[in-house]
Amino acid sequence: MSTASKHKARTQNSVPWFWPVEFLSAVTQEEWKSFLRGVETVTEAVKLDTGLTPTFATPNKVLLDLHTMRFRDFSPATVSDVEIPTIVDAPYAGHPSSIADFSEGQSLVQTLQAHGLKRVYVTDWKSATPDMKDYDIDNYLAELNVVVDQVGGRVNLIGLCQGGWMSAMYAARFPDKVASLVLAGSPIDTDAGHGSIRDMAHSLPMDEFHKLVELGGGFMRGRFMLAAWKNMHPDVQYFGKYVDLYEHIDDPAYVRKSETFEAWYENPIDLPGRWYLQAVEQLFKENRLAKGQFVGLGKKLSLKDIRCPVTLLAGESDDITTKEQVFNADKFLGTPSADILKLLAPGGHIGLFMGSRTLREFWPDITKWIVQKNTLLAPVRR
């Protein structure tokens, strides 16, 4: 080859347009398949992390649009007005409320309706906006009271995680308005057990939590909480789930399931700074609710005032809310022991609300138990 020809070849190979051609000529068919698989995995991973929006699986309508929540009605078009309404108080802990109606076949809403509770509603909590920065727990209790009155003034309350301690507060403040109460993965006795949240709350000084709120501009930012949750299992969150995605990228069912979960997980919501600091100090550090010292809507709340049937559902390997924090509630409630149902489900925290096994093996019995208890009661009409 002449000097001119060699120079021309070097020039062509230095032009980016020729790089893919040169690459293709050098790889084997298996290497090419592996390369494509990697490209597909990276593309899907970006979508999972940043390109999805959480949705509710079951048709519903927004019955009320309040400052703190959209109150969603999942009731069918025709339903008996004699049935006591059921409100699922979704967690307000940094993730969207769609966990209560996660996906087809993994929906607490659908499970409740399939086993006898048709009038089902969900608190779809909003991400805090600048005008909500100074909201405290009373603001949320007050609007929970609004939605209870909207559907008749007496309800079954199903509290999930943080929604559980709020539901317990509400039931203690307005005991005549709650026909039955379910506390699922709900930290009631926050001094109990040795979960990661409990240990962090007890070990870090309040100054550290105030700094987080200051960094968030007066909010507890959802992205801060997401980072903390991921760091609880960094091997999974920063490596393992991407390896699993690579291995299952050709499985549409796996990809769909991953998209549904990450749409919920990767879209955190912000909390009012005042609300967050109040919860950390008064509930998790000082355990005021269990001790009967928390003041809600102008009244010191006692769990002894709760006398309705109560279900306590805990996860055997829950490292967010330990079973002791849930089950110890029976020491403080005014409900007779015969009307307290305690259930320990296998698995961790999130699985209590959307895990297929828990929805199949535990929630139908909880639902039927609520229906049975409701038959002994007559709804209050307002």
PEFEN-V515527 format. One record per helix or strand. SS is the DSSP state (alpha for helix, beta for strand). FROM is the first residue (numbers start at 1). TO is the last residue. If there is no record, write none. Layout:
{{SS;FROM;TO} {SS;FROM;TO}}
This chain:
{{alpha;3;14} {alpha;16;26} {alpha;29;50} {beta;61;65} {beta;69;73} {beta;85;89} {alpha;97;100} {beta;101;103} {beta;106;107} {alpha;108;114} {beta;120;125} {alpha;130;132} {alpha;137;150} {beta;155;160} {alpha;162;173} {alpha;175;177} {beta;178;184} {alpha;196;203} {alpha;206;215} {beta;219;220} {alpha;222;232} {alpha;234;247} {alpha;252;265} {beta;271;272} {alpha;273;285} {alpha;288;291} {beta;295;296} {beta;299;300} {alpha;303;305} {beta;309;315} {alpha;323;331} {alpha;337;339} {beta;340;345} {alpha;351;354} {alpha;356;361} {alpha;363;374}}
